[in-house]
Amino acid sequence: MPYQYPLKLSFKLISMGPQIYVRDSGGREALFIHQKAFKLKEDVAVYADSSRNHELYRIKADRIIDFSARYHFTDSTSGMSLGAVKREGMRSIFKASYNIFGEGEQITHHIKEDNAWVRVMDALFADIPIIGMFSGYVFNPTYTVYQAGSETPILHVKKLPAFFESVFELSKVGEPASEAEETRLILAVMMMTLLERMRG
């Protein structure tokens, strides 16, 4: 389906399991994400909207909670595999880095954090009494989705300044090769924000 960029991903503050409202440039709901609580293997359902009447996609980890787990995307109607995303292990300790896979084992894209020092400054700032509670407003990470090999940017993600919540903005800076590829990249970004949401 065509998306009207930029998309805003807003985390619901209090819920049983993380929830993300995805709204397009006109403020309309484009997707709704719900991560099931109390699961040893992370299980994320992606719906057409917050009514949860129409599940579109499912994202599941391939192992019990693990830093290097691979998260597989499937079409909820057909059961077809749409690809996967995986954090790059040790490389992500200082600077977030993820590989996006196509339907097989081939890496098609990368997600890379633009400036790792934002993480360092946020950690230092957060330790200051009282003032530290404003770190999420001052220090906000950004990420870029690149085409593998050519390093051509396709999508850009930035965390917006906000108190007591997480809001990410997803912008298109290049053209995905197909609608299926665009869907895969958006699912990868959504999973990445779930994993990185406590930062910035």
VENWOUR-V775716 format. One record per pair of residues at least 12 apart in sequence whose ideal C-beta (glycine too) atoms are under 10 Angstrom apart, sorted by the first residue. I is the first residue (numbers start at 1). J is the second residue. D is the distance in whole Angstrom. If there is no record, write none. Layout:
{{I J D} {I J D}}
This chain:
{{1 30 8} {1 31 10} {1 48 9} {1 56 9} {1 179 8} {1 182 9} {1 183 8} {2 24 10} {2 30 10} {2 179 8} {2 182 9} {3 22 9} {3 24 6} {3 25 9} {3 30 6} {3 31 9} {3 170 9} {3 172 8} {3 179 10} {3 182 7} {3 183 9} {3 186 7} {4 23 10} {4 24 4} {4 25 5} {4 26 6} {4 27 10} {4 28 8} {4 30 8} {5 24 7} {5 25 6} {5 30 10} {5 155 9} {5 156 10} {5 169 9} {5 170 7} {5 171 6} {5 172 5} {5 173 9} {6 23 10} {6 24 8} {6 25 6} {6 155 10} {6 156 9} {6 157 10} {6 158 9} {6 168 10} {6 169 5} {6 170 6} {6 171 4} {6 172 8} {7 22 6} {7 23 7} {7 24 6} {7 25 8} {7 30 6} {7 31 8} {7 155 9} {7 157 10} {7 168 9} {7 169 7} {7 170 4} {7 171 8} {7 172 9} {7 186 8} {7 189 9} {7 190 10} {8 20 10} {8 21 8} {8 22 7} {8 23 5} {8 24 8} {8 25 9} {8 27 9} {8 30 9} {8 160 8} {8 167 6} {8 168 7} {8 169 6} {8 170 8} {9 21 7} {9 22 5} {9 23 8} {9 30 10} {9 31 9} {9 33 8} {9 157 9} {9 159 9} {9 160 10} {9 166 8} {9 167 7} {9 168 4} {9 169 8} {9 170 7} {9 186 10} {9 189 8} {9 190 7} {9 193 6} {9 194 10} {9 197 9} {10 22 8} {10 23 7} {10 160 9} {10 162 9} {10 165 7} {10 166 8} {10 167 5} {10 168 8} {11 33 9} {11 162 9} {11 165 6} {11 166 4} {11 167 7} {11 168 9} {11 193 8} {11 194 9} {11 197 6} {12 32 10} {12 33 10} {12 34 9} {12 50 9} {12 165 8} {12 166 10} {13 164 7} {13 165 6} {13 166 9} {15 34 8} {15 35 9} {15 37 8} {16 34 9} {16 35 10} {16 36 9} {16 37 5} {16 38 9} {17 33 10} {17 34 6} {17 35 5} {17 36 5} {17 37 4} {17 38 8} {17 39 8} {17 42 10} {17 43 9} {17 44 9} {17 45 10} {18 33 8} {18 34 8} {18 35 4} {18 36 10} {18 37 8} {18 42 10} {18 44 8} {18 166 9} {18 193 10} {18 194 6} {18 197 7} {19 32 7} {19 33 7} {19 34 5} {19 35 7} {19 50 8} {20 32 7} {20 33 4} {20 34 8} {20 35 8} {20 44 9} {20 46 9} {20 50 10} {20 166 9} {20 167 10} {20 168 9} {20 190 7} {20 193 7} {20 194 7} {20 197 9} {21 33 8} {21 49 9} {21 50 6} {21 167 10} {22 46 9} {22 47 10} {22 49 9} {22 50 10} {22 168 10} {22 170 8} {22 186 8} {22 190 7} {25 171 10} {28 49 9} {29 47 9} {29 48 8} {29 49 4} {29 50 6} {29 51 9} {30 48 9} {30 49 8} {30 186 9} {31 46 6} {31 47 7} {31 48 7} {31 49 8} {31 50 9} {31 56 7} {31 57 9} {31 186 8} {31 187 9} {31 190 8} {32 45 9} {32 46 7} {32 47 4} {32 48 7} {32 49 5} {32 50 4} {32 51 8} {32 52 7} {32 54 10} {32 55 10} {32 56 9} {33 45 7} {33 46 5} {33 47 8} {33 50 10} {33 57 9} {33 59 8} {33 187 9} {33 190 6} {33 191 9} {33 193 9} {33 194 8} {34 46 8} {34 47 7} {34 50 9} {34 52 7} {34 55 9} {35 59 9} {35 190 10} {35 191 9} {35 194 6} {36 60 10} {39 60 9} {39 61 9} {39 64 9} {39 65 9} {40 61 9} {40 63 9} {40 64 5} {40 65 7} {41 60 7} {41 61 5} {41 62 8} {41 63 7} {41 64 6} {41 65 7} {41 66 9} {41 69 8} {41 71 10} {42 59 8} {42 60 7} {42 61 4} {42 62 10} {42 63 10} {42 64 9} {42 65 7} {42 66 10} {42 69 7} {42 71 7} {42 191 9} {42 194 8} {42 195 9} {43 58 7} {43 59 8} {43 60 5} {43 61 8} {43 71 10} {44 57 9} {44 58 7} {44 59 4} {44 60 7} {44 61 9} {44 71 8} {44 73 9} {44 187 9} {44 190 8} {44 191 7} {44 194 7} {45 57 8} {45 58 6} {45 59 8} {45 60 10} {45 76 8} {46 58 7} {46 59 7} {46 73 9} {46 76 8} {46 183 10} {46 186 9} {46 187 7} {46 190 7} {46 191 10} {47 76 9} {54 76 9} {54 77 9} {55 75 10} {55 76 4} {55 77 8} {56 75 8} {56 76 6} {56 77 8} {56 183 9} {56 187 10} {57 73 6} {57 74 7} {57 75 6} {57 76 6} {57 77 9} {57 82 7} {57 183 8} {57 184 10} {57 186 9} {57 187 6} {57 190 9} {58 72 9} {58 73 8} {58 74 5} {58 75 8} {58 76 5} {58 79 9} {58 82 10} {58 187 10} {59 71 5} {59 72 7} {59 73 6} {59 74 8} {59 82 9} {59 84 9} {59 85 8} {59 187 6} {59 188 9} {59 190 8} {59 191 6} {59 194 9} {60 72 6} {60 73 9} {60 74 8} {60 84 10} {61 84 10} {61 86 10} {61 191 9} {62 84 8} {62 86 9} {66 87 9} {67 87 7} {67 89 7} {67 90 9} {67 92 8} {67 93 9} {67 195 10} {68 86 7} {68 87 6} {68 88 8} {68 89 5} {68 90 9} {68 92 9} {69 84 10} {69 85 10} {69 86 7} {69 87 8} {69 195 9} {70 84 5} {70 85 7} {70 86 4} {70 87 9} {70 99 9} {70 101 8} {71 83 10} {71 84 6} {71 85 5} {71 86 7} {71 87 9} {71 98 9} {71 101 10} {71 187 9} {71 188 8} {71 190 10} {71 191 5} {71 192 9} {71 194 9} {71 195 9} {72 84 5} {72 85 9} {72 86 10} {72 101 9} {72 187 10} {73 85 8} {73 100 10} {73 101 9} {73 103 10} {73 183 8} {73 184 6} {73 186 10} {73 187 5} {73 188 8} {73 190 10} {73 191 8} {74 187 10} {75 180 10} {75 183 9} {80 103 8} {80 180 10} {81 101 10} {81 102 9} {81 103 5} {81 104 9} {82 101 10} {82 102 9} {82 103 7} {82 180 7} {82 181 10} {82 183 6} {82 184 5} {82 187 7} {82 188 10} {83 100 7} {83 101 5} {83 102 5} {83 103 6} {83 104 9} {83 106 10} {83 108 7} {83 109 9} {83 180 9} {83 181 9} {83 183 9} {83 184 4} {83 185 9} {83 187 8} {83 188 7} {84 99 9} {84 100 7} {84 101 4} {84 102 9} {84 103 9} {84 104 10} {84 105 9} {84 107 10} {84 184 9} {84 187 9} {84 188 8} {84 191 9} {85 98 5} {85 99 7} {85 100 5} {85 101 7} {85 109 9} {85 111 8} {85 184 9} {85 185 9} {85 187 7} {85 188 4} {85 189 9} {85 190 9} {85 191 5} {85 192 7} {85 195 9} {86 98 7} {86 99 5} {86 100 8} {86 101 7} {86 107 9} {86 188 9} {86 191 10} {87 99 8} {87 111 9} {87 191 10} {87 192 8} {87 195 7} {87 196 9} {88 110 8} {88 111 9} {88 112 9} {91 112 9} {92 111 10} {92 112 10} {92 113 8} {92 195 9} {92 196 9} {93 116 10} {93 119 10} {94 113 9} {94 116 5} {94 117 10} {94 119 7} {94 120 8} {95 112 7} {95 113 5} {95 114 9} {95 115 8} {95 116 4} {95 117 9} {95 118 10} {95 119 8} {95 141 10} {96 111 7} {96 112 7} {96 113 4} {96 114 10} {96 116 8} {96 119 8} {96 141 7} {96 143 7} {96 192 8} {96 195 8} {96 196 6} {96 199 8} {97 110 7} {97 111 7} {97 112 5} {97 113 7} {97 116 10} {97 143 9} {98 110 7} {98 111 4} {98 112 8} {98 113 9} {98 143 9} {98 145 9} {98 188 7} {98 189 9} {98 191 8} {98 192 6} {98 195 8} {98 196 9} {99 111 8} {99 148 8} {99 188 9} {100 145 8} {100 146 10} {100 147 10} {100 148 8} {100 181 9} {100 184 7} {100 185 7} {100 187 9} {100 188 5} {100 189 9} {100 191 10} {100 192 9} {101 148 10} {101 184 9} {101 188 9} {102 148 10} {102 180 9} {102 181 8} {102 184 7} {103 180 9} {103 184 9} {106 148 8} {107 148 5} {107 149 9} {108 147 8} {108 148 5} {108 149 9} {108 176 10} {108 177 9} {108 181 7} {108 184 8} {108 185 9} {108 188 10} {109 145 6} {109 146 6} {109 147 6} {109 148 6} {109 149 10} {109 152 9} {109 154 7} {109 155 9} {109 176 9} {109 181 8} {109 184 8} {109 185 6} {109 188 7} {110 144 9} {110 145 7} {110 146 5} {110 147 8} {110 148 6} {110 149 10} {110 151 8} {110 188 10} {111 143 6} {111 144 7} {111 145 5} {111 146 8} {111 154 10} {111 155 8} {111 157 8} {111 185 9} {111 188 7} {111 189 7} {111 191 10} {111 192 6} {111 196 10} {112 142 10} {112 143 7} {112 144 6} {112 145 8} {112 146 7} {112 151 9} {112 153 10} {113 141 6} {113 142 7} {113 143 5} {113 144 8} {113 157 9} {113 192 10} {113 196 8} {113 199 9} {113 200 10} {114 141 7} {114 142 5} {114 143 6} {114 144 6} {114 156 9} {114 157 9} {114 158 9} {115 139 10} {115 141 7} {115 142 7} {115 143 10} {116 141 9} {117 139 9} {117 141 10} {118 138 10} {118 139 5} {118 140 7} {118 141 5} {118 142 8} {118 159 9} {118 199 8} {118 200 6} {119 139 8} {119 141 7} {119 196 10} {119 199 6} {119 200 7} {120 139 9} {121 135 8} {121 138 8} {121 139 5} {121 200 10} {122 135 5} {122 136 8} {122 138 8} {122 139 4} {122 140 8} {122 141 8} {122 199 7} {122 200 6} {123 135 8} {123 139 9} {123 199 9} {124 139 9} {125 138 7} {125 139 6} {126 139 9} {126 199 10} {133 163 8} {133 164 9} {134 161 10} {134 163 8} {135 199 10} {135 200 8} {136 159 8} {136 160 10} {136 161 8} {136 162 6} {136 163 7} {136 164 8} {136 165 8} {136 166 8} {136 167 10} {136 198 10} {136 199 9} {136 200 6} {137 160 10} {137 161 5} {137 162 7} {137 163 6} {137 164 10} {137 200 10} {138 161 7} {138 200 9} {139 159 9} {139 161 9} {139 199 9} {139 200 6} {140 158 7} {140 159 4} {140 160 7} {140 161 6} {140 162 9} {140 166 10} {140 167 9} {140 168 9} {140 199 9} {140 200 5} {141 157 9} {141 158 8} {141 159 6} {141 168 9} {141 196 7} {141 199 6} {141 200 4} {142 156 7} {142 157 7} {142 158 4} {142 159 7} {142 168 10} {142 169 10} {142 200 9} {143 155 9} {143 156 7} {143 157 4} {143 158 8} {143 159 9} {143 168 9} {143 170 10} {143 189 8} {143 192 7} {143 193 9} {143 196 8} {144 156 5} {144 157 7} {144 158 10} {144 173 8} {144 174 10} {145 157 7} {145 170 9} {145 172 10} {145 173 9} {145 174 9} {145 176 9} {145 185 6} {145 186 9} {145 188 7} {145 189 7} {145 192 9} {146 174 9} {147 174 7} {147 176 9} {147 177 9} {147 181 10} {152 173 9} {152 174 6} {152 175 9} {153 172 10} {153 173 5} {153 174 5} {154 172 7} {154 173 7} {154 174 4} {154 175 7} {154 176 6} {154 177 9} {154 181 9} {154 182 9} {154 185 6} {155 170 6} {155 171 7} {155 172 6} {155 173 7} {155 174 8} {155 176 8} {155 182 9} {155 185 6} {155 186 8} {155 188 9} {155 189 6} {156 169 8} {156 170 8} {156 171 5} {156 172 8} {156 173 5} {156 174 9} {156 189 10} {157 169 7} {157 170 5} {157 171 8} {157 189 6} {157 190 10} {157 192 8} {157 193 7} {157 196 9} {158 170 9} {158 171 8} {158 200 9} {159 193 8} {159 196 9} {159 197 9} {159 199 8} {159 200 5} {160 200 10} {161 200 10} {166 193 8} {166 194 10} {166 196 9} {166 197 5} {166 198 8} {166 199 9} {166 200 8} {167 193 10} {168 189 8} {168 190 9} {168 192 9} {168 193 5} {168 196 9} {168 197 8} {168 200 9} {170 185 9} {170 186 7} {170 189 6} {170 190 9} {170 193 9} {172 185 9} {172 186 10}}
